[in-house]
Structure formats: C-alpha cells, structure tokens
Amino acid sequence: MDISQQNNWIVNWIKNYIQNCNQETLIVGVSGGIDSALTSTLCAKTNFKTIVVSLPIHQNISELKNAEEHIQWLCNNYKNVQNITIDLSNLFNTYKSSIPKQFHSKLGLANTKARLRMTTLYQIATKKNGLVVGTGNKIEDFGIGFFTKYGDGGVDISPIADLTKTEVSKLAMFCGVNQNILNAPPTDGLWEDSKTDEEQIGATYKELEWAMGYKEKSSISHRQKKVLEIYNDFHTKNQHKMKPIPICIIPKSSSD
C-alpha cells in the first residue's frame, strides 16, 4: 500500500468508526510530537468536527511552541477543527501536594500527568458526544508498552497503532506536518528535565523496529544484542499494559 492509499485507508477507517458509533466529534490531545500531529491531521481530514487540545503541565517551551504552531496550521487548513488549551499545571501541583510524601514517586507523578490529561480529554468528549483518539504507534502500543496505563493508553480508538515510527514519519511528511515537529526528538513530555523517549528507553525507534521484527539468525552485533535485551525487557515487563485485564473465571459447579 503506497503512502496515499495508507492515508486514505486510515481517514476512511476513522470516518466509518465514528459513524457506526453515532458520535459527532473527535478529540485529540496535541503534545507537539509527531504522533499526535499526524493523528490530529488524519482526524481533521475526515471532515468530522475535531477538537485538538493542548494540555501543558510545566511543559518544555519548545514542545509548547511546536504544539501551538501545529494547532494553528490545522485551524488554518481545516474548517472542522476547533482548538482549546487547558493548562493543568496548578491542578497537578495541588494533586502532588495532596499526596503524602511517603507515596511520592518520580515515575508515578510523571504518569499522573498523563492520567490528568486523559481525564480532561474524556470530560470534553462526554460533553461533545465524541471519541478520544489515541496517538500511540506500533512500537509503543504493541512492542515495548511505552505508554501510561489509564493515561495516554486510555483512548477509544487508535488510528496509527499499526504504524511503526518510521511509517509515522513518512505519513506525517505526506500530510504536511511542520518540519520542526518532523525533526523534533520524540518525547512523552512527562519529565521536568525534558528527557527524550530514546534516553528513557536506551534505544532508538529504528533499533526497536528492527528488534520487533527480528528472526533468529546466527550472528548479530554487540549493539543489536543489547537492543534485543532492551526490547525484550520492556516487552515482558509491560505485558500488563498490552494484554486485556486478567479475569478470574469462577467454575459454575464443583464438577467444572
């Protein structure tokens, strides 16, 4: 499937889904990263009302700037797009100060940012009879589970979850996404030190794509072995995110 067909396939898939659900609006959180930029553009192309939401929480200035420029570009090019910015910094501060210090965790508080954003997107979706649209790609959602459970993982549909990061970049370029976003280092925007995804993971997305498709071969490099270790470690420990919640099935009778 070429890039144009891929574009049309995803746009039509979104359109068919929202029509079948009898919903009216698509709600997308825009972070300034390439995944949310592509997803929001594909939603805008459906001609359904699309609300793009910036939800800064002590955000890096460059990320905010990229998000604002992308949102402005969408509004200028698609009449069905509405934008809103809701600064959640004070809400996060209140939450953080309300949790006893003994339960503070840097990772937990970073994930709280994603969960506050998810809650806000669903508040908007409920009011506007809409669907919250996920922005995760294939590596994040099914390879290493690099998302926050009940945060950016809490969505109604995932239009780009079958695309690798390389495919996301190609389709984003085809769709006209801003060059600054195309060139920006991937980041989840949850850390005060602006830690990139690759700094957190220890491998590039291109390396992880290789690991996800790796088949047993006789000889691989030292670096490839390390990447496989990283990929397999994430893939194993994050199974609880990528699989349905386990259900304890109760036997119907003593003979079952």
Backbone bond lengths (Angstrom), bond angles and torsions (degrees), N, CA, C in turn:
res aa  C-N    CA-C-N  psi(-1)  N-CA   C-N-CA  omega(-1)  CA-C   N-CA-C  phi
1 M - - - 1.462 - - 1.532 109.05 -
2 D 1.334 117.10 123.78 1.465 118.48 -179.53 1.530 110.28 -77.35
3 I 1.339 114.62 174.83 1.470 119.54 -172.03 1.523 112.37 -63.96
4 S 1.329 117.29 -35.88 1.467 121.08 178.92 1.527 111.06 -67.80
5 Q 1.307 116.09 -41.70 1.477 120.27 177.95 1.524 110.79 -65.69
6 Q 1.323 115.10 -39.44 1.466 120.14 178.21 1.528 110.26 -60.74
7 N 1.310 115.86 -46.08 1.459 121.85 177.01 1.521 110.79 -56.09
8 N 1.331 116.75 -51.23 1.467 121.31 -177.52 1.526 111.61 -64.42
9 W 1.326 115.91 -37.99 1.468 120.47 -179.22 1.535 110.73 -61.36
10 I 1.325 116.17 -47.85 1.468 119.73 -177.90 1.523 111.08 -67.59
11 V 1.330 117.48 -43.62 1.466 120.80 179.49 1.537 110.06 -59.88
12 N 1.323 117.02 -45.09 1.472 120.38 179.97 1.520 111.39 -67.88
13 W 1.333 116.95 -34.47 1.471 120.47 177.57 1.527 110.15 -62.63
14 I 1.329 116.70 -44.65 1.468 120.80 178.53 1.531 109.97 -62.26
15 K 1.325 116.67 -45.85 1.467 121.56 -179.09 1.524 110.76 -59.64
16 N 1.321 116.97 -46.62 1.464 120.59 -179.26 1.523 111.36 -63.89
17 Y 1.332 115.99 -38.90 1.463 119.42 -178.12 1.522 111.55 -66.35
18 I 1.322 116.55 -47.64 1.473 119.11 -177.25 1.525 110.70 -67.23
19 Q 1.329 117.41 -34.41 1.466 120.55 177.40 1.523 110.62 -66.29
20 N 1.333 116.60 -44.31 1.467 120.35 -179.10 1.519 112.82 -66.86
21 C 1.335 115.92 -24.13 1.474 120.41 179.01 1.533 112.54 -89.54
22 N 1.324 116.15 -3.38 1.469 121.03 -177.02 1.531 112.00 56.52
23 Q 1.324 115.07 38.21 1.462 120.93 176.06 1.531 108.89 -102.00
24 E 1.324 115.96 167.00 1.466 119.95 -173.43 1.521 114.15 -119.01
25 T 1.325 116.93 -21.21 1.462 119.72 -167.70 1.520 110.90 -136.59
26 L 1.337 115.57 146.27 1.455 122.75 173.73 1.529 108.08 -109.45
27 I 1.330 116.89 129.04 1.466 120.91 -177.34 1.524 107.88 -116.80
28 V 1.332 115.94 123.56 1.459 121.32 -176.47 1.529 110.31 -128.83
29 G 1.312 116.77 125.69 1.453 120.46 171.67 1.518 109.84 -78.52
30 V 1.320 116.69 127.33 1.467 121.64 -177.72 1.526 109.34 -110.58
31 S 1.334 115.41 122.27 1.466 120.57 -173.00 1.520 114.13 -103.53
32 G 1.330 116.35 -17.48 1.460 120.04 -171.41 1.511 111.56 102.80
33 G 1.336 116.56 -1.62 1.461 122.35 177.97 1.518 111.99 -96.00
34 I 1.318 115.60 168.71 1.458 121.09 -173.59 1.532 112.80 -70.14
35 D 1.325 118.31 -35.51 1.467 120.76 -177.70 1.527 111.30 -64.58
36 S 1.333 116.48 -47.91 1.472 119.33 -179.79 1.525 111.16 -71.10
37 A 1.342 116.87 -30.79 1.462 120.03 177.44 1.524 110.49 -65.33
38 L 1.324 116.76 -46.07 1.465 120.32 178.48 1.519 110.97 -64.59
39 T 1.327 116.70 -47.23 1.464 120.47 -177.58 1.523 111.81 -59.61
40 S 1.324 116.78 -45.38 1.463 120.00 -179.52 1.524 111.63 -65.76
41 T 1.335 117.04 -33.71 1.465 120.60 177.81 1.523 110.88 -68.34
42 L 1.324 116.98 -43.24 1.467 120.77 178.42 1.529 110.59 -63.11
43 C 1.333 116.88 -38.45 1.470 120.59 177.20 1.528 110.28 -65.21
44 A 1.326 116.78 -42.47 1.465 120.55 179.42 1.527 110.99 -60.48
45 K 1.326 116.39 -34.55 1.462 121.01 -178.11 1.531 113.19 -68.59
46 T 1.332 117.39 -15.37 1.470 120.13 -179.54 1.528 112.41 -73.27
47 N 1.333 117.25 -17.38 1.478 124.28 -173.69 1.526 112.77 74.26
48 F 1.331 117.76 -1.88 1.461 120.09 171.14 1.527 108.39 -76.11
49 K 1.317 115.89 150.90 1.459 119.28 177.98 1.525 109.17 -56.80
50 T 1.321 115.79 127.22 1.458 122.04 -177.71 1.522 108.75 -124.06
51 I 1.329 115.47 120.82 1.463 120.59 177.49 1.520 107.69 -103.29
52 V 1.326 116.00 115.89 1.466 120.50 177.77 1.528 107.73 -100.35
53 V 1.325 115.28 130.39 1.463 121.17 -170.07 1.524 110.79 -122.79
54 S 1.312 116.25 124.33 1.464 122.03 171.98 1.524 107.76 -97.09
55 L 1.324 116.01 127.40 1.467 121.23 -173.81 1.528 110.20 -128.00
56 P 1.326 117.52 67.58 1.467 119.83 -177.20 1.527 113.24 -67.08
57 I 1.322 113.97 140.43 1.469 121.55 171.12 1.525 105.84 -134.82
58 H 1.344 115.65 96.66 1.466 120.92 -175.83 1.533 109.89 49.12
59 Q 1.317 115.82 49.95 1.460 121.20 -170.51 1.521 113.74 -79.01
60 N 1.326 115.07 147.98 1.450 121.95 172.16 1.531 109.61 -59.93
61 I 1.338 117.15 136.79 1.459 121.72 -174.93 1.522 112.05 -60.95
62 S 1.329 117.61 -40.75 1.465 120.02 -178.44 1.525 111.30 -66.18
63 E 1.343 117.36 -36.55 1.463 120.78 177.22 1.525 110.38 -65.21
64 L 1.333 115.32 -43.82 1.470 120.02 178.28 1.522 111.62 -61.73
65 K 1.315 116.27 -42.31 1.461 121.47 -179.63 1.527 110.62 -63.02
66 N 1.325 116.43 -44.25 1.467 120.13 178.01 1.521 111.44 -62.59
67 A 1.332 116.36 -41.22 1.467 120.43 178.79 1.525 110.77 -63.58
68 E 1.325 116.03 -45.73 1.471 120.37 -179.11 1.527 111.75 -62.76
69 E 1.334 116.45 -42.65 1.462 120.04 -179.96 1.526 111.29 -65.65
70 H 1.325 116.13 -40.09 1.464 119.45 178.89 1.526 111.07 -66.43
71 I 1.318 116.80 -43.61 1.457 120.87 179.58 1.521 110.35 -62.06
72 Q 1.318 117.36 -41.70 1.466 120.92 178.26 1.522 110.87 -63.58
73 W 1.325 116.35 -40.13 1.471 121.39 177.59 1.534 110.40 -62.04
74 L 1.320 116.24 -43.93 1.470 119.93 178.65 1.531 110.71 -61.24
75 C 1.332 115.77 -47.13 1.472 120.15 -178.49 1.530 111.59 -63.15
76 N 1.310 116.85 -33.22 1.462 120.55 179.75 1.525 112.46 -74.33
77 N 1.320 116.58 -25.92 1.470 120.30 -173.23 1.526 114.73 -106.71
78 Y 1.325 117.16 -17.58 1.466 120.25 -176.96 1.527 109.32 -132.90
79 K 1.317 116.43 116.13 1.463 121.41 -175.85 1.523 112.64 -70.90
80 N 1.314 116.97 -17.36 1.465 120.84 -178.75 1.525 113.14 -85.63
81 V 1.332 117.07 1.86 1.472 120.77 -176.69 1.524 111.24 -95.48
82 Q 1.329 114.27 131.36 1.474 121.78 172.99 1.523 107.36 -119.39
83 N 1.312 116.85 141.58 1.463 118.10 -179.66 1.521 111.56 -122.14
84 I 1.329 114.03 152.81 1.455 120.33 177.13 1.527 108.75 -149.92
85 T 1.319 116.78 142.96 1.462 122.36 174.72 1.519 108.43 -117.68
86 I 1.313 116.14 127.70 1.462 121.79 177.87 1.528 107.21 -126.95
87 D 1.323 116.88 109.28 1.460 120.82 -179.61 1.528 108.81 -80.22
88 L 1.324 115.46 116.93 1.465 121.09 -177.01 1.527 112.61 -99.77
89 S 1.323 117.19 12.58 1.469 120.61 -175.94 1.530 112.42 -60.26
90 N 1.335 116.90 -46.01 1.468 119.89 -179.03 1.524 111.38 -66.98
91 L 1.339 116.12 -37.74 1.464 119.96 177.61 1.525 110.05 -62.93
92 F 1.320 116.47 -43.25 1.464 120.49 178.34 1.526 110.84 -63.38
93 N 1.329 116.81 -42.00 1.469 120.37 179.25 1.524 111.13 -60.42
94 T 1.334 115.91 -42.59 1.462 120.69 179.40 1.522 110.95 -63.99
95 Y 1.334 115.44 -44.07 1.466 119.85 178.06 1.530 110.60 -59.64
96 K 1.336 115.10 -48.82 1.471 120.61 -177.70 1.526 111.22 -59.43
97 S 1.323 117.02 -43.22 1.467 120.31 -178.42 1.525 112.07 -72.82
98 S 1.333 117.30 -18.45 1.464 121.29 -179.71 1.528 112.26 -83.57
99 I 1.326 117.21 -20.17 1.462 121.25 -179.18 1.521 109.45 -86.16
100 P 1.330 118.00 125.98 1.467 119.86 178.38 1.531 111.49 -54.78
101 K 1.320 116.29 142.83 1.464 121.87 -175.87 1.522 112.48 -54.58
102 Q 1.331 116.47 -31.82 1.457 119.60 -176.78 1.529 111.95 -64.87
103 F 1.350 116.60 -17.36 1.456 120.28 179.88 1.529 112.73 -106.41
104 H 1.334 117.05 8.40 1.457 120.27 178.80 1.531 109.83 -73.07
105 S 1.302 114.71 139.47 1.457 122.56 176.76 1.515 106.79 -149.35
106 K 1.324 117.51 131.17 1.464 120.01 -179.71 1.525 111.04 -59.06
107 L 1.315 116.50 -44.45 1.463 120.06 179.02 1.522 110.85 -66.08
108 G 1.332 116.47 -43.19 1.459 119.96 179.48 1.516 112.35 -61.15
109 L 1.321 116.50 -41.86 1.466 120.21 -179.82 1.531 111.08 -71.06
110 A 1.331 117.11 -34.55 1.464 119.83 174.94 1.524 110.05 -62.61
111 N 1.329 116.28 -43.46 1.458 119.99 178.39 1.527 112.30 -66.70
112 T 1.333 116.10 -29.92 1.463 119.96 176.74 1.519 111.12 -59.93
113 K 1.326 117.23 -36.67 1.468 120.29 177.34 1.528 110.48 -58.06
114 A 1.323 116.27 -45.32 1.464 120.40 179.54 1.529 111.07 -65.11
115 R 1.323 116.48 -35.70 1.472 119.96 -178.47 1.528 111.73 -73.93
116 L 1.317 117.44 -34.34 1.465 120.06 174.56 1.523 110.28 -65.37
117 R 1.315 116.38 -39.19 1.464 119.92 177.52 1.529 110.83 -64.45
118 M 1.321 116.54 -43.80 1.459 120.36 178.84 1.524 110.93 -59.35
119 T 1.329 117.01 -45.47 1.465 121.31 179.78 1.534 111.10 -59.83
120 T 1.320 115.84 -39.95 1.463 120.79 -179.70 1.522 111.47 -67.56
121 L 1.331 116.81 -42.15 1.467 120.55 178.66 1.535 110.65 -62.37
122 Y 1.320 117.16 -38.81 1.471 119.75 179.07 1.525 111.97 -72.44
123 Q 1.323 117.24 -29.85 1.464 119.65 173.78 1.528 109.81 -60.97
124 I 1.333 115.90 -45.57 1.465 120.99 178.54 1.526 110.57 -65.58
125 A 1.330 116.46 -43.54 1.464 120.70 -178.56 1.518 111.96 -62.01
126 T 1.325 116.29 -39.20 1.469 119.97 179.84 1.522 110.77 -64.29
127 K 1.313 116.22 -43.09 1.463 120.87 -179.42 1.527 111.82 -68.43
128 K 1.333 116.67 -36.19 1.464 121.34 -172.78 1.531 113.37 -101.39
129 N 1.331 117.06 13.36 1.467 121.36 179.20 1.532 109.83 51.68
130 G 1.327 115.12 57.37 1.456 119.23 -172.65 1.506 114.70 -131.36
131 L 1.322 113.51 177.24 1.453 123.01 178.09 1.521 109.35 -112.03
132 V 1.329 116.49 137.27 1.458 120.72 172.63 1.527 107.39 -84.43
133 V 1.329 115.16 124.03 1.458 120.75 -174.09 1.520 110.12 -99.85
134 G 1.332 116.55 125.27 1.455 121.62 179.41 1.514 112.79 -75.86
135 T 1.320 116.32 153.75 1.461 121.32 -177.36 1.531 112.28 -120.58
136 G 1.329 117.61 11.30 1.462 120.54 -177.74 1.519 112.57 -75.61
137 N 1.333 116.23 145.69 1.463 120.75 175.79 1.532 110.63 -98.78
138 K 1.320 115.78 179.28 1.469 121.41 -172.64 1.529 112.63 -63.25
139 I 1.336 116.48 -41.33 1.468 119.86 -178.75 1.525 110.37 -63.78
140 E 1.329 116.00 -44.57 1.465 120.76 -178.43 1.527 111.79 -68.59
141 D 1.338 116.50 -46.28 1.463 120.44 -171.23 1.523 113.91 -79.70
142 F 1.343 117.16 -34.17 1.471 119.65 -173.39 1.522 114.34 -124.41
143 G 1.337 116.79 -11.85 1.458 119.39 -179.90 1.509 112.17 -93.09
144 I 1.344 116.41 -62.07 1.475 119.62 -174.00 1.527 113.19 -118.54
145 G 1.330 117.97 0.99 1.471 119.56 178.32 1.504 112.39 61.19
146 F 1.340 116.34 41.83 1.469 120.84 -175.81 1.525 110.00 -90.33
147 F 1.313 114.63 72.42 1.458 121.98 176.55 1.517 108.03 -157.98
148 T 1.317 115.94 166.32 1.461 120.69 -179.78 1.524 110.01 -90.24
149 K 1.310 115.48 123.48 1.467 120.56 176.64 1.529 108.89 -62.80
150 Y 1.328 116.33 128.06 1.471 123.17 -176.24 1.532 111.60 62.99
151 G 1.326 116.19 21.34 1.462 121.65 173.55 1.512 107.44 -119.23
152 D 1.345 117.55 -110.57 1.464 118.95 175.34 1.525 111.48 -70.77
153 G 1.344 116.58 -9.47 1.462 120.07 172.71 1.518 112.69 -83.68
154 G 1.338 117.77 -8.50 1.461 121.92 -179.58 1.519 110.37 -93.01
155 V 1.330 116.19 91.70 1.468 121.57 -175.78 1.525 110.18 -140.50
156 D 1.333 115.20 171.62 1.470 120.61 177.60 1.517 112.72 -96.36
157 I 1.328 116.83 -38.68 1.462 120.99 178.55 1.527 109.52 -139.54
158 S 1.343 115.84 155.49 1.461 121.37 -178.57 1.528 109.93 -131.84
159 P 1.322 117.68 86.02 1.459 120.93 -173.12 1.525 115.77 -69.14
160 I 1.343 118.48 -26.16 1.458 118.59 -176.63 1.527 112.45 -112.15
161 A 1.320 117.63 16.50 1.463 121.17 -175.51 1.523 113.41 -74.09
162 D 1.326 118.07 -5.75 1.459 120.63 174.77 1.527 111.21 -103.78
163 L 1.341 116.86 10.11 1.460 121.82 178.81 1.526 110.08 -107.44
164 T 1.321 116.74 133.94 1.460 120.14 171.38 1.524 108.72 -72.24
165 K 1.317 116.52 170.16 1.466 120.28 179.08 1.529 110.84 -62.44
166 T 1.326 116.99 -36.74 1.466 120.48 177.17 1.518 110.57 -62.75
167 E 1.324 116.68 -42.59 1.466 120.63 178.88 1.522 111.33 -68.33
168 V 1.325 116.74 -36.11 1.466 121.15 175.62 1.529 109.44 -59.74
169 S 1.309 117.18 -46.56 1.470 121.39 -178.93 1.526 111.33 -60.96
170 K 1.319 117.29 -43.94 1.464 121.11 -179.37 1.529 111.28 -64.89
171 L 1.335 116.30 -42.92 1.464 119.51 -178.75 1.529 110.52 -71.28
172 A 1.326 117.30 -36.36 1.467 120.66 177.64 1.525 110.61 -63.08
173 M 1.313 116.64 -40.17 1.464 120.74 177.29 1.527 110.30 -64.00
174 F 1.324 116.30 -42.75 1.471 121.53 178.28 1.527 110.74 -60.74
175 C 1.331 116.37 -37.60 1.467 121.23 -177.50 1.528 113.39 -79.94
176 G 1.321 117.37 -6.24 1.461 120.38 176.91 1.506 115.53 88.98
177 V 1.333 117.42 20.27 1.469 120.82 179.07 1.528 109.92 -62.61
178 N 1.322 115.21 143.04 1.471 123.62 -177.92 1.526 112.37 -50.52
179 Q 1.341 115.24 136.93 1.464 121.11 -178.53 1.521 112.35 -61.06
180 N 1.330 118.15 -33.64 1.468 120.86 178.13 1.520 111.39 -60.68
181 I 1.321 115.96 -37.26 1.464 120.32 178.43 1.528 110.22 -73.15
182 L 1.328 116.38 -41.15 1.468 120.26 178.19 1.528 111.03 -58.66
183 N 1.329 116.63 -34.57 1.469 121.18 -175.96 1.526 113.85 -91.69
184 A 1.336 117.63 -12.47 1.471 120.66 -174.25 1.528 111.39 -69.57
185 P 1.333 118.47 139.17 1.471 120.98 174.85 1.527 109.52 -62.24
186 P 1.336 118.39 133.18 1.471 120.66 179.66 1.528 111.47 -60.86
187 T 1.330 115.62 133.86 1.464 120.34 177.65 1.518 109.64 -149.86
188 D 1.332 116.67 147.98 1.463 120.05 177.80 1.527 111.81 -85.92
189 G 1.345 117.57 -8.02 1.461 121.32 176.05 1.517 114.49 67.16
190 L 1.323 117.74 24.14 1.467 121.01 -175.94 1.522 113.75 -103.40
191 W 1.335 116.57 -8.49 1.462 119.94 -173.29 1.516 111.48 -112.01
192 E 1.318 116.38 139.15 1.459 120.98 -177.07 1.528 112.49 -66.21
193 D 1.337 117.50 -24.51 1.459 120.40 179.06 1.533 112.01 -91.20
194 S 1.356 116.33 12.90 1.472 121.97 176.61 1.532 112.26 57.77
195 K 1.303 116.37 36.66 1.453 121.99 179.11 1.528 110.28 -59.17
196 T 1.342 117.45 131.62 1.460 120.61 178.90 1.533 110.04 -80.13
197 D 1.327 115.78 164.25 1.467 120.29 177.05 1.524 110.80 -58.12
198 E 1.331 114.88 -45.52 1.462 119.09 -174.89 1.522 111.75 -67.93
199 E 1.339 117.60 -30.31 1.470 120.96 174.70 1.527 110.06 -67.92
200 Q 1.315 116.75 -37.99 1.466 120.36 178.70 1.523 111.70 -70.26
201 I 1.322 115.80 -41.37 1.463 120.84 -173.45 1.524 111.83 -81.11
202 G 1.328 116.52 -40.74 1.457 120.32 -176.89 1.512 113.19 95.87
203 A 1.332 116.22 8.79 1.468 121.52 178.98 1.518 108.89 -153.50
204 T 1.321 116.09 155.86 1.461 120.20 177.56 1.520 109.71 -80.90
205 Y 1.336 116.71 162.28 1.459 119.91 177.14 1.527 111.09 -63.98
206 K 1.336 116.61 -35.93 1.463 119.58 177.87 1.523 110.59 -61.65
207 E 1.339 116.51 -41.89 1.467 119.97 177.36 1.522 110.97 -64.84
208 L 1.334 116.73 -39.88 1.472 120.07 -179.73 1.521 111.47 -67.94
209 E 1.322 117.03 -33.88 1.467 120.46 175.25 1.525 109.95 -62.45
210 W 1.337 115.40 -41.65 1.468 119.12 176.51 1.531 110.31 -61.00
211 A 1.329 116.05 -45.92 1.468 120.01 -177.89 1.523 111.65 -64.10
212 M 1.330 116.91 -37.48 1.469 120.56 -178.43 1.529 110.90 -64.64
213 G 1.327 116.51 -32.07 1.463 119.87 -179.34 1.511 114.06 -100.33
214 Y 1.327 116.67 8.39 1.472 120.73 -174.42 1.525 112.14 -66.27
215 K 1.322 115.12 133.70 1.462 122.60 172.36 1.523 107.60 -115.28
216 E 1.307 117.16 146.13 1.465 121.07 -176.74 1.526 111.56 -51.98
217 K 1.323 115.44 124.51 1.462 121.23 176.06 1.529 108.34 -132.68
218 S 1.309 115.77 163.03 1.459 119.80 -173.34 1.526 113.46 -72.61
219 S 1.329 117.33 -32.60 1.452 118.98 -173.48 1.531 111.58 -139.64
220 I 1.319 115.94 125.39 1.462 121.36 173.29 1.524 108.30 -134.40
221 S 1.321 116.40 160.37 1.461 120.92 -176.50 1.524 111.18 -74.75
222 H 1.323 115.28 166.33 1.468 121.06 176.90 1.528 110.31 -58.74
223 R 1.341 116.61 -42.66 1.465 120.51 179.77 1.524 110.79 -64.45
224 Q 1.312 117.29 -41.71 1.470 120.24 179.22 1.520 111.47 -62.96
225 K 1.330 116.15 -37.44 1.465 119.30 176.34 1.522 110.57 -62.24
226 K 1.350 115.82 -41.73 1.467 120.58 179.07 1.524 110.66 -63.97
227 V 1.336 116.90 -42.46 1.466 121.31 179.47 1.525 110.46 -62.87
228 L 1.322 116.85 -41.86 1.471 120.43 177.29 1.524 110.73 -60.97
229 E 1.324 116.92 -40.68 1.465 120.64 177.50 1.522 110.61 -61.45
230 I 1.326 116.18 -45.09 1.469 121.24 179.39 1.525 109.96 -61.51
231 Y 1.337 115.65 -49.43 1.466 120.39 -178.33 1.533 110.78 -60.31
232 N 1.317 116.47 -48.63 1.474 120.00 -176.55 1.525 111.62 -66.31
233 D 1.336 116.95 -34.39 1.462 120.66 178.54 1.534 110.33 -64.67
234 F 1.336 116.51 -49.89 1.462 120.53 177.93 1.530 110.89 -61.92
235 H 1.330 115.91 -44.81 1.469 120.83 -176.85 1.531 111.17 -61.08
236 T 1.313 116.07 -37.52 1.465 120.44 -178.43 1.532 111.80 -75.27
237 K 1.336 115.98 -50.00 1.464 118.68 -173.76 1.527 112.83 -72.66
238 N 1.340 117.21 -18.93 1.468 119.87 -178.98 1.527 113.53 -103.27
239 Q 1.325 116.65 17.99 1.465 119.85 177.15 1.531 111.38 -58.60
240 H 1.329 116.41 -31.64 1.470 119.94 -178.81 1.521 111.75 -63.96
241 K 1.333 117.22 -21.17 1.465 120.91 176.65 1.518 111.43 -86.14
242 M 1.318 116.11 -36.00 1.465 121.13 -169.19 1.517 114.22 -90.94
243 K 1.330 117.24 -12.98 1.466 120.88 179.47 1.529 109.73 -111.08
244 P 1.336 117.42 155.27 1.473 119.78 176.54 1.521 111.49 -58.22
245 I 1.326 116.35 153.15 1.461 121.17 179.20 1.529 109.45 -60.49
246 P 1.338 118.03 128.27 1.470 120.59 179.81 1.531 111.37 -62.31
247 I 1.303 115.51 138.28 1.461 121.55 178.44 1.526 108.96 -116.47
248 C 1.304 116.28 130.47 1.459 120.70 175.54 1.530 108.31 -80.27
249 I 1.318 117.48 109.43 1.468 122.37 -178.70 1.533 108.59 -84.34
250 I 1.331 117.00 121.46 1.458 122.76 -179.33 1.534 110.02 -90.86
251 P 1.331 118.23 125.18 1.463 120.20 177.63 1.531 110.77 -56.56
252 K 1.327 115.90 142.38 1.472 120.68 -178.54 1.515 112.47 -75.43
253 S 1.333 115.72 -25.70 1.469 119.68 177.85 1.511 107.86 -151.71
254 S 1.310 117.47 168.51 1.461 122.25 -178.07 1.523 111.93 -64.07
255 S 1.328 117.35 -20.49 1.472 120.61 -178.34 1.528 112.04 -85.62
256 D 1.349 116.40 -11.91 1.484 119.89 -177.09 1.531 111.28 -74.97
